[in-house]
């Protein structure tokens, strides 16, 4: 479908496409029940469009307004909904069992930033080679990291060992 065909395609029935014995006209104070022919005449006299809002109601609901303005209002409301809905992302922080305290503090600082922004944190600790013989060292590192972030976040799940990796999820405090 080309752009011109897409633009011509209407989302709502308007003017002469609205054909019902009775319609409920809204948007002009109290809702008024009248025939669709009368409502169409009223819209033409005002130089506006008769727009079908809801066909499923009994009687169907219509509104008198400029169609382009009506579409603009709907688009504006949809953008506002998108803007207000917060999407929390999952950020990943990788650790190792032999991490130095300074490096762990740096990772914790970055984790605090993520939690303050409202994001969740997935903490991953990869065990390599001989580190797999003492997996408890990895768990201790994970718990130490969680303790550093306890003011800003909560551990959704305690550290779990899957294969050669420790996993832990943290969410921001409210």
Secondary structure, DSSP 4 states (H G I P E B T S, - for coil): --HHHHHH--SS-BGGG---S-EEEESSSS-EEE-HHHHHHHHHHHT-EEEEEESSSSSEEEEEE-HHHHHHHHHHHHHHHHHHS----EEEEEE-TT--HHHHHHHHHHHHHHHHTT-EEEEEEE--GGGGGGTHHHHHHHHHHHHHTTTTEEESS--EEETTEEEEEEEE--
